[in-house]
Amino acid sequence: MVPLQPADAVMTEKLNALLDKGLQDGVFPGYHAAVGEGDTLLYTSFGGNLALYPERVPMTENALFDMASLSKLMGTTMAFLRLYEQGKVSPEQTLAEFFPECYGKEEITLHQLLTHTSGIKAHFPLWLRGITPDMAAETILKEPLGLPTGQGVVYSCMGFILLGKILEQIEGQPLDAIVRREVFLPLGMETACYNPPADALCVATEGEIRGTVHDENAAFLGGISGNAGVFASMADCIKFATMLARGGEGYLQPETFAKAIRNDTPGMEENRGLGFQLCSFGMGHTAFTGTSLSVND
């Protein structure tokens, strides 16, 4: 992305006012926001605090945010698409090809996991099931479906945990190593990671939680999970968003990108592509910790 270009004065004033109001009204304690067009960064601003307890810490330009469910897009989905281009995995493969026992879920496809149409429940607490982390996939597979497969969109963290396990099985590596190789390094996302180092300056997500993934299932899985776990700075997010705004140019093949952002759930509760949430103005994703990404067509 080229250096920051002066934004329209009216736009800048409106954005500043909106963010200031959010701070003043207590909607959020701190923020970092950016707006761009194509390769051009038009606006960026940060303010407020990155932590309130045990003491206030001002927001910084390079602070790492817990990306929460944006990890599904920035990590798991992008890694899947890269391995798909390498011929290592296909959306049409089924769970039976990866797990010895699927407990009636043998025919669920990876496409259905990516589009949240598998029927696998949205969420349940693995950390309360009396299991070890290496039993997570089997526990998810044993759980009854929340909806018949293919009958609707159920946004499922559990389905993406399975996707992460599948990628690990294919590559014989932990998910964080796969994502670093296939996503962070190629896109120049220099500080993006799972399990930030102890000296990283991280934004708090609840109380005094800083630098530890907020999602309880991801934390139970050691901070590396298909549904959550990525930490990233705004600079990282800008690089990722720029790639999307350019249609994946230089990172994904045009046909792969088009396949990923095609609406595969017409007439259902949500418009979904492969890992992408789609809407009338474009694509993106939101996350529980308050992070969000939107790319307009």
Salt bridges, closest charged atoms under 4 A:
ASP25 OD2 - LYS21 NZ 2.85
ASP39 OD1 - ARG246 NE 3.52
GLU138 OE2 - LYS142 NZ 3.58
GLU143 OE2 - LYS121 NZ 2.96
GLU143 OE1 - ARG129 NH1 3.07
GLU171 OE2 - LYS88 NZ 3.25
GLU171 OE1 - ARG181 NH2 2.52
GLU182 OE1 - ARG82 NE 3.12
GLU182 OE2 - ARG181 NE 2.87
GLU206 OE1 - HIS214 NE2 2.82
GLU249 OE2 - ARG246 NH2 3.32
ASP264 OD2 - HIS111 NE2 2.84
ASP264 OD1 - ARG262 NE 2.74
GLU270 OE1 - ARG272 NH2 2.81
